[in-house]
């Protein structure tokens, strides 16, 4: 019997960043992109952020979301791009 097995339907809630420097850099990256948000709304289970549209912000958001899912698989992100906003 393996007592440490995580149920197949549940993702482990654990960060896989290796060092304090890795964590500090990720926080710094998020702070830089979040500073561009023009609106923040609480929603069930999370937060909705709005950003003015520009390609660099869209790329930064996509990159950071992919990195987060890669290290913290329990997170869920979605991004919608429309005229004028992300």
C-alpha positions in Angstrom: 0.0 0.0 0.0 1.4 3.4 -1.0 0.1 5.9 1.6 1.8 8.9 -0.2 -0.1 8.4 -3.5 -2.0 11.4 -4.7 -5.5 10.6 -6.1 -5.6 10.5 -9.9 -8.2 13.2 -10.0 -6.4 15.7 -7.8 -3.3 17.6 -8.6 -0.6 18.0 -5.9 -0.5 21.5 -4.6 3.3 22.0 -4.5 5.6 24.5 -6.1 8.5 22.9 -8.0 10.7 26.0 -8.2 14.1 24.9 -6.9 15.7 27.9 -5.2 14.7 31.1 -3.4 16.2 32.9 -6.3 13.9 31.1 -8.7 10.9 32.1 -6.6 12.1 35.7 -6.3 12.6 36.0 -10.0 9.1 34.6 -10.7 7.5 37.0 -8.2 9.4 39.9 -9.8 8.2 38.8 -13.3 4.6 38.6 -12.1 4.8 42.0 -10.4 6.1 43.6 -13.5 3.3 42.3 -15.7 0.6 42.8 -13.1 1.6 46.4 -12.7 0.2 46.8 -16.3 -3.3 45.7 -15.2 -6.0 48.4 -15.5 -8.8 46.4 -13.8 -9.0 43.6 -11.2 -12.3 41.8 -10.3 -12.8 39.0 -7.9 -14.6 36.0 -9.5 -15.6 32.6 -8.1 -12.3 30.8 -7.5 -10.0 33.5 -8.6 -9.5 36.9 -10.1 -10.1 38.5 -13.5 -7.5 41.0 -14.7 -7.8 43.3 -17.7 -4.8 44.8 -19.5 -4.6 47.2 -22.4 -3.9 45.3 -25.5 -0.3 45.2 -26.8 1.6 42.2 -28.1 4.4 42.4 -25.5 1.8 42.1 -22.6 0.0 39.2 -24.3 3.3 37.4 -24.8 4.4 38.1 -21.2 1.1 36.8 -19.8 1.1 33.7 -21.9 4.7 32.9 -21.0 4.2 33.4 -17.3 0.9 31.3 -17.3 2.7 28.5 -19.1 5.6 28.6 -16.6 3.2 28.5 -13.7 1.2 25.6 -15.0 4.6 23.8 -15.6 5.6 24.2 -12.0 2.2 24.4 -10.2 0.0 22.1 -12.2 -3.0 22.8 -10.0 -3.3 26.4 -11.3 -5.6 27.2 -14.2 -5.3 30.2 -16.4 -7.3 31.5 -19.4 -6.6 34.5 -21.6 -9.0 36.3 -23.9 -7.7 38.8 -26.5 -10.2 41.3 -28.0 -10.1 44.7 -29.5 -8.3 46.9 -27.0 -8.0 44.5 -24.1 -6.5 41.3 -22.9 
